[in-house]
Every structure is written in C-alpha cells, then in structure tokens.
Amino acid sequence: MRQNTAHRTHGDTDAVLRSILRDVLGLQAAQVAAFAADTGLFGALPELDSMAVAGLLTEMEDRLDIVIDDDEVDGELLETFGNLLAFAKAKRAK
C-alpha cells in the first residue's frame, strides 16, 4: 500500500499548532482549546509580542517540518488563529 507523500503524518496540524501556541506563549490549555478561526492572535494576545513571533515561527518549522520564508510573514498571517492554521496546513501540503 502506497502512502501519499504529500500528506505528512506528524500529527493533526490543528492540534500541533495549538500545542505550539500553548508552549511558546505559556497559555493555558483551555484557552488555546477554545480558539476559533476568528480568534485574534497578534495584537489580541499580550503574550504574542514581536519577540515571541520568532519563537513561534521557529517552533512551527521544527514541529510541523516546514520552512517559513521571511517574505511569507506579515500581519495578516498572525492576525487570527484561522489564518495561521490555514498557512500551516498549506505549507505541510507542499
């Protein structure tokens, strides 16, 4: 049986992204579990400041096995949980 190599099996992207946000930002599990697609991130979470962004992106690269180029990072990417999740899913699908 052949596996689809385009789909990586490093765990569910949503669950991994939530664990990254929890670990990097020191958020409570219940808070992160309640994130919806329209939940604000940068500017809405005091824990996600400009210094935390670098750590967040590095952890995303490590845990999701993706590469994030500097030109892919903008305000819209970090605006909501849904935007960040869609980006992570698209990167993993490549």
C-alpha positions in Angstrom: 0.0 0.0 0.0 1.4 3.3 -1.1 1.3 6.3 1.2 0.5 9.8 -0.1 3.9 11.5 0.4 2.3 14.9 0.0 0.5 14.5 3.3 2.8 14.3 6.2 1.8 12.3 9.2 3.3 14.4 12.0 0.0 14.7 13.8 -3.0 16.8 13.1 -1.9 20.3 12.1 -4.6 22.0 14.3 -3.6 20.0 17.4 0.2 20.6 16.8 -0.4 24.3 16.2 -2.4 24.6 19.4 0.3 22.9 21.4 2.9 25.2 19.9 0.9 28.3 20.9 0.4 26.9 24.3 4.1 26.0 24.8 5.7 29.1 23.2 3.3 31.6 24.7 2.7 29.9 28.1 -1.0 29.9 27.6 -3.5 27.7 29.4 -4.6 24.6 27.6 -8.3 25.5 28.0 -7.7 29.0 26.5 -5.9 27.5 23.4 -8.5 24.8 23.1 -11.2 27.5 22.8 -9.5 29.2 19.9 -11.8 29.6 16.9 -10.8 30.6 13.3 -11.5 34.2 14.1 -9.7 34.3 17.4 -7.2 37.2 17.3 -3.6 36.5 17.9 -1.0 39.3 17.3 -2.4 42.4 18.9 -5.0 40.5 20.8 -2.8 38.2 22.9 -0.4 40.2 25.1 1.9 37.1 25.2 2.3 37.2 21.4 4.6 40.2 21.1 7.3 40.8 18.4 9.8 38.9 20.4 7.5 35.8 20.7 6.8 35.8 17.0 10.3 34.5 16.2 10.0 31.7 18.7 6.5 30.8 17.4 7.7 30.6 13.8 10.8 28.6 14.8 8.7 26.0 16.7 6.3 25.8 13.7 9.1 25.0 11.4 10.5 22.4 13.8 7.3 20.6 14.9 5.4 20.9 11.5 8.5 20.1 9.4 8.0 23.2 7.2 10.2 26.1 6.1 8.8 29.6 6.5 10.4 32.3 4.4 10.7 35.8 5.7 8.6 37.2 2.9 5.7 34.9 3.9 5.4 36.5 7.3 3.1 39.5 7.5 0.5 41.0 9.8 -2.3 39.1 8.1 -0.6 35.7 8.8 -0.6 36.3 12.6 -3.9 38.2 12.7 -6.1 35.2 13.6 -5.8 31.6 14.6 -7.6 30.6 11.3 -5.1 32.5 9.2 -2.1 30.8 10.9 -3.8 27.4 10.7 -4.6 27.8 7.0 -1.0 28.8 6.4 0.4 25.9 8.3 -1.8 23.4 6.5 -0.8 24.8 3.1 2.9 24.6 4.0 2.5 21.0 5.1 0.7 20.0 1.9 3.6 21.1 -0.2 
